[in-house]
Amino acid sequence: MNLVTSTLPEESEYPNASGLFLQRNKQLSFIGSLFFNNMPELSFLDLSDTRIRILPCSLFRLPKFNVLLLRNCACMPEIPAKIGNLANLEVLDLGMKQYLIHVQMCRLVCLRHTKLSMYGTESEHSYVNLMSEEMVPDGILSEFKELECLSITVHINDMCWRKNAACIVKDLVNLESLSFLQFYFPRVARFQAFIRAKNSRTNGILRSFKSIVGFNVSRFINIVPSEVASLFDESMNCLRFVKVKDTPEKIKNVLAHAAIFYLDTHTDVERLSEFDYSNFRPIKLCLQLWVYSLSKLEYICEPLPLESPSTPPSCGSFWSLKSLTVSRCGGLKFILLESMFCELKSLEELVVECCAYVETTVKQDTTKKVIKKALCQLRKVELAYLT
């Protein structure tokens, strides 16, 4: 049932309703404590984008209730501890509103999908006061044995998260049913430990993921256009790899499953083959590649050594690539090798900007005749600020 209203009666007039859609009622700020008493069949409630401040007690007594959506409920100061009474709850979406997580949530043993936002601080002074507080009580996430999809969003400059992430990762590896994860790993070692443990317990990588790995992510977001950041939020199997000195083998394995890959501020990387890009078979799934601020990057794909035969190198990792963006790479001399054309059959968009030392876009590296229909899918070429 979908209602447009600013006020609700003290008790519901719809005893047989199984779903109640109250989202986007901007003036709705109060629900009476007895409102849900006469709704025993209710299983779904959407209060997103309302001004609700308190969840009524009668909600927590519903025997069949299993879906609660509270996206953008800016006026709600906290999630009540009584939420633990919803023993059959399977979906809990708190959107981007930041809440402290109650220990009572460990009773939600049927939870399958949840989106949480963590509360912390950018201030060093406030950080000292919050150091003793846990964003997520120790061990609570590991109680969600049925959890399949988990999204945890945090403020990118949150100092508390750097401390709490390590404890949370320990819980994540115990979630054997987990198939989707959105998470910010402030240290590459945490990410590596998670992947290693996840592989050993579940015999494979997550089916879907959105992961940020590395420190100083705020600088990345300031440089990357807003439409690129939005694309990350809307897409699946995305990996942001920011300001990390080395590339552990486990991370290379994750790249093989990434459809969208952002590589940013790796000052020592001279060529993408350091990520074993040119040797990946599974990474043919990669659709979009963004390369930002790799000051020593010289070329995307390895050129042929002079002593090698004239056979073009295999860059099979680019078979499905549709979009390639290279920005602020001061050491780059050229963008593409002629021999790469046959591996870029799906490329639709090429953007090169702020690369002051680029001498040519395409460099010849083979004596073989280039196929006339090479790059036949290319629809957009943008070259900006190359001098």
N, C-alpha and C positions, 0 to 999 in steps of 0.2 A: 504494500500500500504506500502510495506516494502522496505526502501531504505538504501543502504550502500554507504556512501559518506562522504567526508570531506568538500565539498562546495555545496551550493544550488544556483540556479538561483535567480535573483532579484524578479521574479514573478513565481508562480507555473505553471507547465505545465500539471497539472492534475485537471481540473475543476470539475470533477464528483467524486473525491475521498471522501469517507465518513470517512476514517481512515488513519492516517499517522504514520508509525512506524519508528522512527529514533533512537531508543534506541541502546546503545552500539557503536555508532559512535564516537569513542574516540577523533577524530580530528575535529569534528564539533564544532565550537565555535561561529558561527555567522549565523543569519537568517535575511535577508533583511527586511526592514520595510514594503515593499509592498507584501511580499511573499504570504500571505494568502488572498490577495484581490480577487483572481480569484478562490476561493475554497468555494463557498456558502454552499455546502453540508457537509463540514467537521464537524464531531462531536467528533472525538477521536484523541488525539495527545499524543504520548509517546516520551519524550525527555530524558528518564532516562539514566544515565551513559554517558552523553555527556559533552562537555566543554562550553555549551551555557552560555553566561553571561547576555544577555538581551532578554526578550520576545518582539517580534515586536508588534507595535501598531495594525497592521492589524489583529492579533489574537483576540483582544478584541472586534472586530466588527462582528465576525461570529455569525449568528443568530441561528444556530442549534448546536453549540458546547456545549458538556456536560461532556467530560472526559479529564482530564489533569493529566499526570503522569510525575513527576519531581524527581524521585528517584536518589539520588547520583549525583546531579548536583552541584559539589563542587565549580565550578567557578562562580556560580550565587550568587551575594552578597545579594540580597533581592528579595522578591516578590513584583512587582509593585502594587501601589494602584489601578491601572486600572483593576485589576483582578475582582473588584466589578462590572465591566460592563458585566461580563459573567453571565447574569441573569438566564440562563438555566443550569448552571454547576451543575452536580450531583455527580461527583467523582473528588476529588482533593487529590493527593498523593504526599506529599513533602518528603517522605522517612525519612532518618536520618539526613538530613541537617537541621541545626538550623536556623530558621528565626524568626524575630519579626513579630507579626501578625498585619496587618493593620486594622484599624477600618472600612475601606471600605468593608472588607470581610463580614460584616453584611448584605450586599445586596445579598449575595448568598443564597437566601431563598429556592432554590430547592435542595440544597446540601443534599445528602443521605449518602455518604461515604467519610471520610476524614482522613488522617494521617498527624499529625503535630509533629514537634519537637521544643521544647522550648529552648530559649537561656538564659543563666544565667552565674554564676561564682562560682568557688570553693574558690576564694580569699576573705578574710574578708574585705580587703581594697577596692576591686572592688565592693563588696556587698554594702558597704555604698553608693557608687556612683550610684548604680542601684536600691536602695530601692524605689525610687520614680517612677520607671518605671514599668508598668504592662506588663507581658509577653503576656497576652491576654486582650484586652480592656474590661472593665467591661460590662457585659451584652451581649457581641457579640455572645457567643455560644448559648444563649437562643433564638437567632433569627433564628437558624437553626431548624425550627419546623419539617422538614421532615427527619432530621438526624437519620439514623439507625445504622451506624457503626462509631465509633470514636476511634482513636488511638492517644494518646499523649505520646510521649517519652521524657524523660528529662535525664540530667546527674544526676547520683545517688547522687553525692555530691553537687549538685547545691543549694546554700544557698538561692537564690531568690525563688526557687520553694516552699520552706517551707512556705513562705509568700503568694505566689500567688495561691497555691493549694486550700486554703480555699475559695477564691473568685470564682474560677472555679467550685468547687463542687456545689456552689449555683446555677450556671447556668445549670449544668448537670441534676439536679433534675427536671428541667422544660422541658427536652427533652422526651416527652411522647412516641415517636416512637423509641427511642434508644433501640437496642437489643444486641449490642456488644460494649464493652468498654475495652480499654487497658489504664491503669492509675496507677500512683504511689501515694498512700495516705501516706504521711510522718507521719501522726498522726492517731491513731486508731479511735479517736473521729470523724474525718472527714469521715472515711469509714463507721462508724456506722450511722452517720447522713445521708449519702447518701443512704444507704440500707433502713433505716427507711422511708425516703421520697420517694424513688423509689417504695417501696412496697405499700405505701399508695396511690400513684398516678396511678400505672399501674397494681396493683393486682398481683404482682409477681416479681421474680428476673430476671435479664437479662438472655437471652437465652445463651449467650456466654460472657466470660470475661477473662481477664488476669490482675490480680491485685496484686500489691505489697503493703503490709501494714506494717508499722513500720519504725523505724529509724535505721541508721547505716547499710544500705543495702550493702555498699561497702565491709564490712567485710564478709558478707554472700557470695558475689560473689568471693572474694579471696579464700575462702575455697572450695566452690563447684566446682567440675570439669567442664571444659568448655563444655563437651558434655551434662551435666545436664542443664547448663544455656541455651544452644542452644535448648534443648528440650522444655524448657519453652517458648522460642520465637516462636517455630514452632507449639505448641499445643494450644488447646482451653480449656476453663474452668479451668484455672490454678490460684492458689492462693499461694503467698509467704507471710508468716506470720513471721515477723522478730522482735525479741527483744521487745515484748509487755508484760507488767506486768500482765494484766488480759485478760479475754476472754469474751467480752460482748455477750449477747444472740443473738443479730443480726448477729454476726460473725459466731456463731455456725450454724445459719440457712444457711449462705452462704456455709459453709463446706459441707452441704448436697448436694450441686450441683457441687462440685469440682471434676473433673476427675484426676487432678494432684495437690497434696498438698505438699508444702515445709514448714516445721516447723523448725525454727532456733533460737537459743540463747534465750530460755525461761528458765531462771535460777531457777524459782520456780516450774516448772512443774515436778511432780513426776510420773504421769501416764497419758496416752492419754485419759482416761475416763474423765479427767477434761475438755476436749473439747466435752464431750458427744458422743465420737466416738462410744462406744459400744451400744449406744441407738439409733443411727441414722438408719432409714430405707432407706431414699432416698440416703444415701451416699454409697450404694452398687454400685453406678456408679463410685466410685473412682478406678482408674486403677493403679496409681503410688503414693507411699508415701515416702517422704524423711524426715528423722528426723536428725537434726544436732545440736550438741552442747547444748543438754539438760542435764546439769551437774547433776541434781537430779533425772532424769528419772530412775525408778527402773524396770519397765516392760511395755510392749506394751499393753497387755490386762490384766484386773483384774483377779487375781487368786481367786479360791473359798475359802471363809472363812471356817475355820475348822468346825464350827457348821452347815454349810449348807449341804443340801443333795448332793449326788454325781452327780447330773445332771450338765453337763458342762455348763459354762456360754455362753450366746449367744453373739457372736461377729459378728453379721450379717453384720456389716459395711464393712467387708473384703471380701465379696462374689466375687466381680469382680476384686479384687486387683491382679495385674500382677507383680508388682515390689515393693520391700520393701528394702530401704536402711537406715541403722542406723549408724551414724558416730559421734565420739567424745562425746559419752554419758558415762561419767566416773562412774555414779552410777548404770549402768545397770548390773544386775546379770544374766539374761537369756534373750533370744530373743523371743522364742515362747513357749506357753503352748501346751501340747499334745492335749488338748481339742479344740484347735484352728484349728487343721488339717482339720476338716470337713468344716470349714468356709474359707479355703484357697485353694479351688479346682482350682482356676485359677492362682495361684502363679507360675510364671515362673523364677523369679530372686530374690535371697536373698543376700544382701551385708551387712556385718558387719565389721566395721573397726575402729581402734583407740578407742576401748572400753576396757580399761585395766582390769576391774574387772569382766568381764563376766566369770561365772563359768561353764555354760553349755548352749548350743544352744537351746535345747529342755528340758523343765521341765515337769515331769509327775504330773498331777493334777486330774486325774480321774482313777477310777478302771475299767471303761468300756474298752472293747477291741478296740484298734485303728484299723480303717479300713486299710487293707493292701494297698489299692490303694490311700491312702492319699498322697497329694502333687505329684500326678502323672504327673502334668504339669511342675514340677520344672526342669529347664534346666541349671541353673547356680547358684552355691553357692560360694561366695567369703568371706573368713574370713581372716582378715589381722590386724596385730598389736593389738592383744588382750591381750598381756602381757607386 
